[in-house]
Amino acid sequence: MIKICPNCNIEFECTEDENCACMKVKTNPEKLEVVRNRYNACLCLNCLQTLCGEEKNNDLQE
């Protein structure tokens, strides 16, 4: 399913199952909960990695 990321507004594919790319993001449960509470829709993988601190940025962006 094609979706629009609510953070960066780009189109991305979401499979809405355990094979979705977002299931591969490694983060702690607290950061993931903050992201889930802030957004009511799926995020693209790039935004999810950044907001969950998987890459260089360890703080949740405003």
Sequence and secondary structure as in RCSB ss.txt:
>XXXX:A:sequence
MIKICPNCNIEFECTEDENCACMKVKTNPEKLEVVRNRYNACLCLNCLQTLCGEEKNNDLQE
>XXXX:A:secstr
 EEE TTT  EEE   STTSGGGG    HHHHHHHHHH SS   HHHHHHHTT SS  S   
